[in-house]
Amino acid sequence: MARLEHFAIYAADLEALKDFYVHVMGMKVARVGGGNPPGGYFLADDHGGAIEIIARPAGEANADQRWVCHLAFWVDDVFAKKAELERLGLRFEVDTAADDAEIKTCFFNDPEGNRCQLVWRSKPLVD
């Protein structure tokens, strides 16, 4: 069986987006891409999940991610993390939140416009 290694996203401001995911979302720099300045970063969590942030080439646009894709971050307390992100000025979608006994979730865009999800589940997604 194949195993997901990482998910890649573009960044116009590579350093600022790396800092957001490290300082705000708690990820760690696992590997620095080549080049000077670096062309990207691999950021990892403590459970094997990773994202790659790539310097977006000039003239290249991000995809309209509303319905295409998102990065999902499992957190112990969705609404505490949401409040922390709102204090930083991030806005959340109002029509996609869920709050029940099985799942708590909400969506926002990171500083580069990538769609992200905070999620807590009563049972693991995969056993």
CORWO-V802872 format. One record per residue. RES is the residue in one small letter. D_FIRST is the distance of its C-alpha to the first C-alpha in Angstrom with 1 decimal. Layout:
res = (RES	RES)
d_first = (D_FIRST	D_FIRST)
This chain:
res = (m	a	r	l	e	h	f	a	i	y	a	a	d	l	e	a	l	k	d	f	y	v	h	v	m	g	m	k	v	a	r	v	g	g	g	n	p	p	g	g	y	f	l	a	d	d	h	g	g	a	i	e	i	i	a	r	p	a	g	e	a	n	a	d	q	r	w	v	c	h	l	a	f	w	v	d	d	v	f	a	k	k	a	e	l	e	r	l	g	l	r	f	e	v	d	t	a	a	d	d	a	e	i	k	t	c	f	f	n	d	p	e	g	n	r	c	q	l	v	w	r	s	k	p	l	v	d)
d_first = (0.0	3.8	6.5	9.9	12.4	15.6	17.7	20.9	24.3	27.8	30.8	34.4	35.4	32.7	34.5	35.4	31.9	30.5	33.3	32.5	28.9	30.1	33.3	32.8	29.1	28.9	26.1	26.6	26.8	24.0	25.0	27.8	27.4	29.9	33.4	36.5	36.3	32.5	30.5	27.9	26.3	22.9	23.5	21.4	21.9	22.0	18.6	16.2	16.8	18.4	20.4	22.0	25.6	27.0	30.7	31.4	33.3	36.8	37.1	33.5	33.1	30.4	29.0	30.5	27.9	29.5	27.3	24.7	22.7	23.2	22.1	21.9	23.2	23.3	26.8	28.9	31.7	31.1	34.8	35.8	33.4	34.6	38.2	37.5	36.0	38.9	41.3	39.9	40.7	37.3	37.6	35.4	34.9	37.0	35.5	31.9	32.4	31.5	33.0	32.7	31.6	27.9	27.3	29.4	28.6	30.4	29.9	31.7	31.7	31.4	34.3	32.9	32.3	28.5	27.8	26.5	26.1	27.0	25.4	25.9	24.4	25.9	22.5	19.2	17.1	14.1	15.2)
